[in-house]
Amino acid sequence: FKKDLLAIKKRREDIANPPQKEEEDEEEKKPGSEAVAEYLEGKKKYEDMRKQKLKKGSSRKTQTMALLDRFKSKLSSAITETGP
């Protein structure tokens, strides 16, 4: 009975704290080819970008407005370049 309780307790701990070292080891290994290295680099880049993405709120609104202003300026410069 005691062994069963210990086994159940260990399973709960494993579920609550999954091992993360395996993922880190895979990323730290040197890639075998250039394509794999490029893939891992791109994956890391987009993970960082996703983490930097702001949540809903006033700060996100300011970021959106900044993007809109940048688009407007590009649009107006493109119109003046192609205009008569």
GROMACS elastic network, one bead per residue, 0.5 to 0.9 nm:
[ bonds ]
;  ai    aj funct       b0    kb
    1     4     6  0.51935   500
    1     5     6  0.64606   500
    1     6     6  0.88296   500
    2     5     6  0.51913   500
    2     6     6  0.63171   500
    2     7     6  0.86867   500
    3     6     6  0.51113   500
    3     7     6  0.61401   500
    3     8     6  0.86376   500
    4     7     6  0.50773   500
    4     8     6  0.61821   500
    4     9     6  0.85526   500
    5     8     6  0.51455   500
    5     9     6  0.60980   500
    5    10     6  0.85799   500
    6     9     6  0.50358   500
    6    10     6  0.61100   500
    6    11     6  0.86448   500
    7    10     6  0.51120   500
    7    11     6  0.62587   500
    7    12     6  0.87393   500
    8    11     6  0.51401   500
    8    12     6  0.63328   500
    8    13     6  0.87816   500
    9    12     6  0.51825   500
    9    13     6  0.63847   500
    9    14     6  0.87408   500
   10    13     6  0.51101   500
   10    14     6  0.61948   500
   10    15     6  0.86621   500
   11    14     6  0.50119   500
   11    15     6  0.61639   500
   11    16     6  0.85708   500
   12    15     6  0.51363   500
   12    16     6  0.61070   500
   12    17     6  0.85083   500
   13    16     6  0.50649   500
   13    17     6  0.59090   500
   13    18     6  0.81277   500
   14    17     6  0.52147   500
   14    18     6  0.54475   500
   14    19     6  0.76709   500
   15    18     6  0.57779   500
   17    20     6  0.85104   500
   19    22     6  0.68571   500
   19    23     6  0.85128   500
   20    23     6  0.57000   500
   20    24     6  0.66848   500
   20    25     6  0.88767   500
   21    24     6  0.50927   500
   21    25     6  0.60025   500
   21    26     6  0.85941   500
   22    25     6  0.51350   500
   22    26     6  0.62837   500
   22    27     6  0.88073   500
   23    26     6  0.52089   500
   23    27     6  0.64153   500
   23    28     6  0.86948   500
   24    27     6  0.52153   500
   24    28     6  0.61082   500
   24    29     6  0.86775   500
   25    28     6  0.50775   500
   25    29     6  0.61727   500
   26    29     6  0.53998   500
   26    30     6  0.85670   500
   27    30     6  0.78072   500
   27    31     6  0.84777   500
   27    40     6  0.75931   500
   28    31     6  0.86260   500
   29    32     6  0.89152   500
   30    33     6  0.88630   500
   30    37     6  0.79363   500
   31    34     6  0.72815   500
   31    35     6  0.85967   500
   31    36     6  0.59155   500
   31    37     6  0.54900   500
   31    40     6  0.86198   500
   32    35     6  0.86247   500
   32    36     6  0.69728   500
   32    37     6  0.77914   500
   33    36     6  0.54566   500
   33    37     6  0.64716   500
   33    38     6  0.88061   500
   34    37     6  0.50440   500
   34    38     6  0.61476   500
   34    39     6  0.85912   500
   35    38     6  0.50572   500
   35    39     6  0.61404   500
   35    40     6  0.86748   500
   36    39     6  0.50012   500
   36    40     6  0.61850   500
   36    41     6  0.85361   500
   37    40     6  0.52194   500
   37    41     6  0.61437   500
   37    42     6  0.86198   500
   38    41     6  0.50969   500
   38    42     6  0.61524   500
   38    43     6  0.85436   500
   39    42     6  0.51487   500
   39    43     6  0.60757   500
   39    44     6  0.86238   500
   40    43     6  0.50054   500
   40    44     6  0.61648   500
   40    45     6  0.85522   500
   41    44     6  0.52220   500
   41    45     6  0.61927   500
   41    46     6  0.87996   500
   42    46     6  0.62569   500
   42    47     6  0.85643   500
   43    46     6  0.53481   500
   43    47     6  0.61785   500
   43    48     6  0.86834   500
   44    47     6  0.50727   500
   44    48     6  0.62241   500
   44    49     6  0.86550   500
   45    48     6  0.52517   500
   45    49     6  0.63187   500
   45    50     6  0.87361   500
   46    50     6  0.60474   500
   46    51     6  0.85533   500
   47    50     6  0.50619   500
   47    51     6  0.62693   500
   47    52     6  0.87238   500
   48    51     6  0.51237   500
   48    52     6  0.63168   500
   48    53     6  0.88039   500
   49    52     6  0.50960   500
   49    53     6  0.63263   500
   50    53     6  0.51976   500
   50    54     6  0.86903   500
   51    54     6  0.80080   500
   53    60     6  0.85693   500
   54    57     6  0.82887   500
   54    59     6  0.73237   500
   54    60     6  0.56795   500
   54    63     6  0.85258   500
   55    59     6  0.80851   500
   55    60     6  0.63685   500
   56    59     6  0.76804   500
   56    60     6  0.57145   500
   56    61     6  0.77031   500
   57    60     6  0.53749   500
   57    61     6  0.63554   500
   57    62     6  0.89577   500
   58    62     6  0.63564   500
   58    63     6  0.87214   500
   59    62     6  0.51831   500
   59    63     6  0.63579   500
   59    64     6  0.87114   500
   60    63     6  0.50295   500
   60    64     6  0.61836   500
   60    65     6  0.86132   500
   61    64     6  0.50535   500
   61    65     6  0.61539   500
   61    66     6  0.85931   500
   62    65     6  0.50527   500
   62    66     6  0.61456   500
   62    67     6  0.86655   500
   63    66     6  0.50992   500
   63    67     6  0.63353   500
   63    68     6  0.86838   500
   64    67     6  0.51121   500
   64    68     6  0.62036   500
   64    69     6  0.86841   500
   65    69     6  0.61496   500
   65    70     6  0.85793   500
   66    69     6  0.51113   500
   66    70     6  0.62188   500
   66    71     6  0.86346   500
   67    70     6  0.50808   500
   67    71     6  0.61967   500
   67    72     6  0.86277   500
   68    71     6  0.50404   500
   68    72     6  0.61380   500
   68    73     6  0.86661   500
   69    72     6  0.50080   500
   69    73     6  0.62246   500
   69    74     6  0.86640   500
   70    73     6  0.52112   500
   70    74     6  0.62896   500
   70    75     6  0.85928   500
   71    74     6  0.51300   500
   71    75     6  0.60342   500
   71    76     6  0.85659   500
   72    75     6  0.50246   500
   72    76     6  0.60820   500
   72    77     6  0.85348   500
   73    76     6  0.51641   500
   73    77     6  0.61136   500
   73    78     6  0.85257   500
   74    77     6  0.51727   500
   74    78     6  0.61001   500
   74    79     6  0.86255   500
   75    78     6  0.51166   500
   75    79     6  0.62154   500
   75    80     6  0.87291   500
   76    79     6  0.50580   500
   76    80     6  0.62331   500
   76    81     6  0.86424   500
   77    80     6  0.51686   500
   77    81     6  0.61726   500
   77    82     6  0.86936   500
   78    81     6  0.51712   500
   78    82     6  0.62630   500
   78    83     6  0.83766   500
   79    82     6  0.53243   500
   79    83     6  0.57229   500
   80    83     6  0.50202   500
   80    84     6  0.80854   500
   81    84     6  0.83409   500
